[in-house]
Amino acid sequence: MSIRNWPESERPRERLLGQGAAALSDAELLAIFLRTGTAQQSAIELARGLIDQFEGLAGLFSATPSEVMACHGIGPAKYTHLLAALELGRRHSESELRQGVGLNDPRAAIRYISQQLKAERREVFAVLFLDSQLRLLAFEKIFFGSMTSCSVHIREVISRALAHRAVQIIIAHNHPDAPAQPSEADIALTQQLMRACQLFDIQLVDHVIVGTSGSQSLALQGLMPVTH
């Protein structure tokens, strides 16, 4: 049965307006962007199929255009709607950070970093450059590696921070094929970079790792090293 024939209280758009977006499931929210289903499936059934096939929203949004549009019922028009929704989310998060909204809560930065890195298929090292009011000055992907490694040059990180006149930074990298579990090398890099930052009166606020099944903040986990 088409969604338009459902009781009004069960339709995703009406529920969103009446109860708020948080009341909707992933499939219901996705169905709103898909707008229509196929002759055999409602938009919600189509959305559920996509989520199942790609093992979640993260898998769907990190898939290639050809992979997504190979699915029955997904053509260029529907795919562009999905890309636009994803980009709006990124821009909303960036707008908040540039205004200094919510950065006292590390989860705001984590959300933004996750949006930027979760689709990367190789390892990427990135930096959020912040002013004294925790406003975002710039976000840069500085180093790129293979699926399993990325060479990080501390001098370049400091150089970019000075160029942006940043007094605080948050570093981040992704694990394209592994959980967001910090390794001994990740902890060691954080400690080395923290010492280098102290020489230039720059505060290293956090190190965020984006993995295949979520993100980890070393600050929230109490794993940021203490230097003297």
N, C-alpha and C positions, 0 to 999 in steps of 0.2 A: 504494500500500500504506500502511495506517495505521502510524503510528510505533510503536504497541504491538506490531506484528508484525515490527519490525526486530530484528536481532541486538542483544542488550543492550549490547554495547560501542559501538554506533553511536547509541543513543538519547541525546538531549540531556541529559535529567535525570541519567541514569546517568553520562554523561561529565562533567557538572558536578561530581557528587559524587566521582568517581574522579580527575579531572584538574584540577579547579578551573575557575572561570568564565572565566579568561583563555584557556582552550583552545577555547572555543566561538566560533563566528562570530556576527556581528550577527544573522543570521537565526535561528540556533539559540537564542540568548538570547531573542530576541523570541518565538519559538515557545513557549518555556516559559511566558511570560505569556499568550499567546493560548490555551494549553492544548489546544485542539482545532482541527481544520481544517474542511473542508466535505466534502460527498460526493465532490467531484471533486479536492480538494487536501488533502495533509497539512498539519499546522500549520506545518511548515518551508516548504513551498511557498507557503502563504498569507503567511508572514512575508517570504519573498523577493519576492513580488509587491508587497507594501506598500513595501518598501525601494526596489525599482526604480521604482515609480510616483511616490514622493515624493522620489526622488533622494537617499536616505540617511535615517539615523535623525533627523538634525536637521530635515529637511523634514517627516518624519512627525510629529514631536512639536510642530512649529510650525504644522501644518495645523489648520484649524478642525474642530470636532466633526462638522459636516455633511459636510465633505470626506472625513474618515476613514470615517465610518459609511455613506457612499455606496458604499464598496468592498464587493464581494460577499464575504460571510462575516464581516463586521465589524458587529456590533450593539452596543447599549448595554453589554452585559455585558463583551464583549472590550475595548471602548474604555475603560471604567472601570478595567479591569486595567492598561492601558497608562498611564493618567493616574496611578494609584496608584504604579506603578513609577517614573515620572518624579519624583513628589513625594518618594518615599523617598530617591532619589538626592540631591535638593536638601537634604533635611533632614539626611542623613548628612554632606554637605559642610559645612553650616552648623554642625552639632554639633562637627565637628573644629575649625572656625575659632574657635568660642566657647571652646574649650579651649586654643587656641593651638597646636594640633597642625599641624605642617607649614607654617606661614606663613613660616618661614625660607626655604622653597622657594617662589618666586613662582608656581609651577605650581598649588599648592593654591588660591590665590586665583583664578587664571585659571579653573580648573575650576568653582568656585562661581559666579563672575561669568558665565561662559558659560551655565551652567544657568539663571541668572536672566534673561538678556537675549536668548538666541538665538531665543526664540519671539516677541519683540516685532516688530511690523510697522511701527512708526514709530521714529524716533530717540529714544533715551532716554539721559539722563546720570544716572549713579548713583555712590554713594560708599560704600565700606566704612570705617567708623569703628573705629579700633583703640586699645587701651591700650598701655602701655609694654612689655607682655609679648607683644605681637602677638596678643592675644585680640580676637575680634570683639565690639564693643559694639553695633553696629547696622549694618544695610544699608538704604539708602534710595534709591529712585528719585526724584530731585529735580526734574528738568526733562524735559519731553516736547516733541517737535517733530514735524515732518512726516516723510515718507520720506527727506528729504535734509538737514534742518537741525534744530538745537536750540539755543536761546539759553541760554547758561550765565551765571549771575550769580555772580561770585566771592564777593561779600559774603555771599550766602545759604549758600554752601558753608562758609565760615568760621564763620558763625553756627551752623549745624547741628553743626559739629565742636566748637565751644565748649559747645553745649547737651549734647552727649554726653560732654563732658570727654575727648575723644579727643586723643591726643598724636601719632598717626600716622594717615594716611589713604591709601587707594588709590582713585583715581578711575577711572571706566570709562564708555564709551559704545559704542553699537552702530552698525554700518552695515547697515541692513536689506536693502539691495539692492546691496551692493558688498563687495569683499574687505576684510579687516582691515588695510588699509594706511594708516598715519598720514599725514595731509595736513600741509601747512605750517601750516594753521590749528590743527590738533591740537597740534603742537609749540609754537606760540605760546601757546595756552591753557595748556598744561602749564607753560611758563615763567612766565607771569603768575600762575598759581595758586601755584606754588612760592614766588615772591617774597612773595605775600600770606601764605602759611603761615608763612614765616620770621619775620614780624613778631609772630606769636602763639606762637612756639616749637612749631609743629606741623610734623611731617616728612611731606612728600609722598613716599610710597614708590614708587608706580608709577602708570602710566596704561595701562589695559587696553582694547583695542579688539576688539569681537566683530563678525566679518563673516559673510558668507554661506558662507565655506569655512574656518572656523577662527578663531582668536583670536591677537592679537599683544600682547606686553608690551613697552612702551617700555624698561623696565629691562633685560629680558633681551636686547633688541636693542641696548643701549648708546645709546639715544636720549633718555634723560632729560637735560634741559638742566642746565647748571652755572650757578649764579647766584653773585653775589659781594655 
